[in-house]
Amino acid sequence: MLVTATCHPLILVPGNGGNQLEARLDKDYKPGSFWCMRSGGWFTLWFDPTVLLSPFTKCFNERMLLYYDADLDDYQNAPGVHTRVPHFGSTKSLLCLNPLLREATSYMEPLVKALEKDCGYVNDRTILGAPYDFRYGLAAPGHPSRVASQFLQDLKHLVEKTSRENEGKPVILLSHSLGGLFILHFLNLSSPSWRSKYIKHFIALAAPWGGTIDQMRTFASGNTLGVPFVNPLLVRPQQRTSGSNQWLLPSTNVFRDKAKPLVITPRVNYTAYEMDRFLEDIGFSQGVVHYKTRVLPLTEELVDPGVPVTCIYGKGVDTPEVLVYGEGGFDVQPKIKYGDGDGTVNLASLAALSHNVESLKTIEIDGVSHTTILKDEIALKEIVKQISIINCGLPK
């Protein structure tokens, strides 16, 4: 099913943790222990396999932490830590998370290979990548978010450049997970005339439109995201300061039932409407004001992006629906009651855009998880099929 002659260029936008990050330390960096002492230039921050070892997990945590600057009303890196996203405009940074562990950290490589083989795309010519520093989220109007806002500017320039270099064809934007939220806001902030000229279609894979219940576990108890041997409490501090993680907390726009708790404890239960109290009670009181002023307004409404949208996601996979904590408190991982979704994102959140977008196509794939949607054979065939339909107007 080759469509080379007519294919619209494609830009891939990864999810949370879906591309490489590099760091450099200067004299202002104060290591928490001798394990964290390091000299030299740029090194791989994400994904660094030394995070698996407890002393280095602490080093990773202190280098990934974000700090709020009250004077700037914005987040920034820890003192002495400089970060950069390698290979913007290329897929190199999102094919795998560590080039030295290519197979073990493979991310979008199976998808790119499928697009090359079955759709006639050419990597780094008609398939481009838009990696970003996924720790930084956007902020509500009136509050700066320098890093994330710069990413949207860079993405706009990449879209325009990619279109110019491909005979003026408008671009297909394809996101995974958190990338879908960035693209939705990116399109909402663009003018109708710009969208009409430069955007052919938006394909969102496994987008958490209304956040996830599992994200409350990340904030309460830490979340290793499946990485073995890591103590979740050691990475919890940096996970709490991540603006994008705050963005992924369950939204009342999707989790509307005030009678159904998302988190149960021996003394207090929490729905999406008690998020400020939840953050306070887990010991993250400093995040309450920032969540209410910088993040919450972003989640109140899902606005039609003004372009055709195709949502593809998995279902029928056990997904955290209620977190139950015992007397051990939030430092102990909860018991989990499961519901439907893709293993990470609840079905209600995955399907939430269906109520707000005029030109929307939704495709559900049974048994495909949040991460395997990028490598599962059935899922890849479906993604290739939908891109072929967009390019050639093939029968649906």
C-alpha positions in Angstrom: 0.0 0.0 0.0 2.6 2.6 -1.1 1.5 6.2 -1.3 4.8 7.9 -1.8 3.7 10.1 -4.6 0.9 11.7 -2.8 1.8 11.3 0.9 1.5 14.3 3.2 4.5 14.8 5.4 4.2 13.4 8.9 5.4 14.9 12.2 5.6 12.6 15.3 5.1 14.1 18.7 6.0 11.7 21.6 4.4 11.1 24.9 5.6 11.7 28.5 9.1 10.2 28.7 9.0 9.4 25.0 12.2 11.0 23.8 15.8 11.4 24.9 17.0 14.2 27.3 20.6 15.3 27.8 22.1 17.2 30.7 25.2 19.1 31.6 26.3 20.1 35.1 28.1 23.3 36.0 29.7 24.7 39.2 26.3 25.6 40.7 25.3 22.0 40.9 25.5 20.7 44.4 25.5 16.9 44.4 23.5 15.2 47.2 26.2 12.6 47.6 29.6 11.6 46.1 27.7 9.2 43.8 26.3 12.2 42.0 29.6 13.9 41.3 30.2 14.1 37.6 32.6 16.1 35.3 32.6 16.6 31.6 30.1 17.7 29.0 26.7 16.6 27.9 25.4 13.2 29.0 22.2 11.1 28.7 19.8 12.1 31.4 16.8 10.1 30.0 16.9 7.2 29.7 20.0 6.5 31.9 20.1 2.9 33.0 22.0 3.8 36.2 18.7 4.9 37.5 18.1 1.2 38.3 20.7 1.5 41.1 19.5 3.1 44.3 22.4 5.6 44.8 22.1 6.8 41.2 18.3 6.9 41.4 18.8 9.7 43.9 21.2 11.5 41.5 18.6 11.1 38.7 15.9 12.5 41.0 17.8 15.7 41.9 18.8 16.3 38.3 15.3 15.9 37.0 13.7 18.1 39.7 12.0 21.3 38.6 11.9 24.4 40.9 9.3 27.1 40.9 10.7 30.6 40.7 8.2 33.0 42.3 9.7 36.1 40.6 9.4 34.5 37.2 6.1 32.7 38.0 7.6 29.7 36.1 9.4 26.4 36.6 13.1 25.9 35.9 15.8 23.3 36.3 17.7 22.6 39.5 20.6 25.0 40.1 23.6 24.0 38.0 21.6 21.6 35.8 21.3 22.4 32.1 19.2 20.2 29.9 18.6 19.9 26.1 16.5 17.9 23.8 18.7 16.3 21.1 17.7 16.0 17.4 14.6 18.3 17.2 13.1 17.9 13.7 14.4 14.3 13.4 13.0 11.0 14.7 16.4 10.0 16.2 15.5 11.1 19.7 12.3 9.2 19.8 13.1 6.0 18.0 14.7 4.7 21.2 15.4 6.3 24.6 19.0 5.3 24.8 21.1 4.7 21.6 23.4 2.3 23.5 20.3 0.2 24.5 18.4 0.5 21.3 16.3 -2.7 21.5 15.6 -2.5 25.2 14.5 1.2 25.1 12.8 1.1 21.7 9.9 3.6 21.5 8.6 4.8 18.1 11.0 2.8 15.9 8.4 0.0 15.1 5.9 2.7 14.0 8.5 4.5 11.8 9.6 1.2 10.2 5.9 0.4 9.5 5.4 3.8 7.9 8.5 3.4 5.7 7.6 -0.2 4.6 3.9 0.1 4.1 3.3 3.8 3.4 6.4 4.7 1.4 7.5 7.4 3.9 11.1 8.3 4.1 12.5 8.8 7.6 13.8 12.3 8.3 12.4 13.6 5.0 8.7 12.9 5.0 8.6 11.6 8.6 10.0 14.1 11.1 10.1 14.2 14.9 9.2 16.9 17.4 10.7 15.8 20.8 10.5 18.1 23.8 11.3 18.4 27.5 8.3 16.4 28.7 8.8 17.6 32.3 7.4 21.0 31.5 3.7 21.5 30.9 1.8 24.4 29.5 0.2 27.0 31.9 -3.1 28.8 31.8 -3.3 32.3 30.3 -1.6 34.9 32.5 1.1 32.5 33.6 4.4 31.9 31.7 5.6 28.5 30.7 8.8 29.4 28.8 10.0 25.9 27.9 6.7 24.4 26.8 5.7 27.6 25.0 9.0 27.6 23.1 8.3 24.0 22.1 5.0 25.1 20.5 6.9 27.9 18.6 9.5 25.4 17.4 6.8 23.0 16.4 5.0 25.7 14.3 8.3 26.5 12.5 8.9 22.8 11.9 5.4 22.4 10.4 5.9 25.3 8.1 9.4 24.2 7.0 8.2 20.6 6.5 5.3 21.8 4.3 7.6 24.0 2.2 10.1 21.2 1.7 7.3 18.8 0.6 5.7 20.8 -2.3 3.5 22.8 0.1 1.5 19.8 1.2 -0.2 20.3 4.6 1.2 18.1 7.4 -0.2 15.2 9.3 0.4 15.5 13.1 0.6 12.2 14.9 0.9 12.1 18.6 1.2 9.6 21.4 -0.2 10.0 24.9 0.7 13.4 26.4 1.8 14.6 23.0 -1.9 14.7 22.1 -2.6 17.3 24.8 0.2 19.5 23.4 -1.1 19.2 19.9 -4.7 20.0 20.9 -3.6 23.2 22.6 -1.1 24.0 19.8 -4.0 23.8 17.3 -6.4 25.8 19.5 -3.8 28.5 19.7 -3.3 28.6 15.9 -5.5 30.7 13.6 -8.0 29.0 11.3 -6.2 30.2 8.2 -2.9 28.8 9.4 -4.5 25.4 10.2 -6.2 25.3 6.8 -2.9 26.0 5.1 -0.5 23.8 7.1 -2.5 20.9 8.8 -4.0 18.0 6.9 -5.0 15.9 9.9 -4.4 15.2 13.5 -4.0 11.5 14.6 -4.0 11.0 18.4 -2.8 7.7 19.7 -3.8 6.8 23.3 -4.4 10.5 24.3 -5.3 11.1 28.0 -7.7 13.9 27.3 -9.0 14.0 30.8 -5.9 12.7 32.7 -5.6 9.4 34.4 -6.5 8.0 37.8 -3.1 6.3 37.9 -1.5 9.7 38.0 -2.8 10.1 41.5 -0.7 7.1 42.5 2.3 8.8 40.9 1.8 11.9 43.1 0.9 10.0 46.3 3.4 7.1 46.2 5.6 7.5 43.2 5.5 5.4 40.0 8.3 3.5 38.4 6.4 3.3 35.1 7.4 -0.3 34.8 11.2 0.3 35.2 12.4 -2.6 37.4 14.3 -2.4 40.7 13.5 1.4 41.2 12.1 2.5 44.6 9.1 4.7 43.6 9.7 6.9 46.7 13.1 8.0 45.3 11.6 9.3 42.1 8.4 10.7 43.7 9.8 14.2 44.4 10.7 15.0 40.8 7.5 13.4 39.5 5.5 15.8 41.7 7.3 18.9 40.3 6.7 17.9 36.7 4.2 20.3 35.2 3.2 17.8 32.6 2.4 15.3 35.4 0.2 17.8 37.1 -1.6 18.3 33.8 -2.3 14.6 33.7 -4.2 14.5 37.0 -7.9 13.4 36.5 -10.1 16.3 35.3 -13.6 17.0 36.5 -14.4 17.5 32.8 -14.2 13.7 32.4 -14.3 12.2 35.9 -17.6 14.0 36.8 -19.1 11.6 39.3 -18.9 13.3 42.7 -20.2 10.2 44.4 -17.5 7.9 43.1 -14.1 8.2 44.8 -10.9 7.7 42.8 -8.8 7.3 46.0 -9.9 5.7 49.2 -8.1 5.9 52.5 -9.2 4.9 56.0 -10.3 8.4 56.8 -10.9 10.4 53.6 -11.9 9.6 50.1 -11.0 11.8 47.1 -12.8 12.4 43.8 -11.5 14.6 41.0 -13.2 17.5 42.7 -11.0 17.2 45.8 -7.7 17.4 44.0 -6.4 20.4 46.1 -7.1 18.5 49.4 -5.6 15.4 47.9 -2.3 17.2 47.1 -2.3 18.8 50.5 -2.9 15.5 52.3 -0.2 13.6 50.4 2.4 16.2 51.5 2.6 18.3 48.4 1.0 21.4 49.7 3.3 23.6 47.6 1.7 22.3 44.5 -1.9 23.2 45.4 -1.8 26.8 44.2 0.1 26.0 41.1 -2.3 23.2 40.2 -5.3 25.5 40.7 -4.0 28.5 38.9 -1.6 27.1 36.2 -3.0 23.7 35.4 -6.7 23.4 36.2 -7.9 26.1 33.7 -6.2 24.0 30.9 -8.4 21.0 31.7 -11.8 22.7 32.1 -12.8 22.4 28.4 -11.7 20.3 25.4 -11.9 22.7 22.5 -12.4 21.5 18.9 -9.0 21.9 17.2 -10.6 22.9 13.9 -9.0 20.1 11.8 -10.0 16.5 11.2 -9.1 14.2 14.0 -8.6 10.5 14.3 -8.3 9.0 17.8 -6.9 5.5 18.0 -6.6 3.8 21.4 -6.7 0.5 23.2 -9.4 -0.8 25.5 -10.2 -4.0 27.4 -6.9 -3.8 29.4 -7.1 -3.6 33.2 -6.6 0.0 34.1 -6.5 1.6 37.6 -9.9 2.9 38.5 -9.8 3.2 42.3 -6.7 3.4 44.5 -7.1 2.0 48.0 -4.6 3.0 50.7 -4.4 1.4 54.1 -3.1 2.5 57.5 0.5 2.6 56.0 -0.4 5.8 54.3 0.8 7.2 51.0 4.3 5.9 51.3 3.0 2.4 50.6 1.8 1.4 47.2 -2.0 1.1 47.1 -4.3 -1.8 46.3 -5.8 -1.2 42.9 -9.4 -1.8 41.7 -9.4 -2.0 37.9 -11.7 -0.8 35.2 -11.6 -0.5 31.4 -8.9 1.4 29.5 -5.5 0.8 28.0 -3.7 -0.1 31.2 -2.6 3.5 31.8 -5.4 5.8 30.6 -9.1 5.2 31.6 -11.5 4.6 28.8 -13.6 7.7 29.7 -10.5 9.8 29.2 -9.4 8.1 26.0 -12.9 8.7 24.5 -13.5 12.2 25.9 -12.8 14.1 22.7 -15.9 12.5 21.1 -18.2 15.0 22.7 -16.3 18.1 21.5 -15.0 17.6 18.0 -17.1 18.0 14.9 -14.8 16.1 12.4 -13.8 13.1 14.5 -13.1 9.4 13.8 -12.6 7.0 16.7 -11.0 3.6 16.5 -10.8 1.3 19.5 -8.5 -1.8 19.5 -9.2 -4.5 22.0 -6.4 -5.7 24.2 -3.8 -3.1 23.1 -2.1 -1.2 25.9 -0.9 2.3 26.2 2.7 1.5 25.1 2.1 -1.5 22.9 -0.1 0.6 20.5 3.3 1.7 19.1 4.5 -1.8 18.3 1.5 -4.2 18.3 1.1 -5.6 14.8 -2.7 -5.1 14.7 -2.3 -1.5 16.0 0.4 -0.7 13.5 -1.7 -2.0 10.6 -4.6 0.1 11.7 -2.4 3.3 12.0 -0.9 2.6 8.5 -4.4 2.1 7.1 -5.7 5.4 8.5 -2.7 7.3 7.2 -3.3 5.7 3.8 -6.9 6.8 3.9 -5.9 10.4 4.8 -3.3 10.4 2.0 -5.3 8.7 -0.8 -8.9 8.9 0.2 -9.0 5.1 0.2 -12.2 3.3 1.2 -12.8 3.4 4.9 
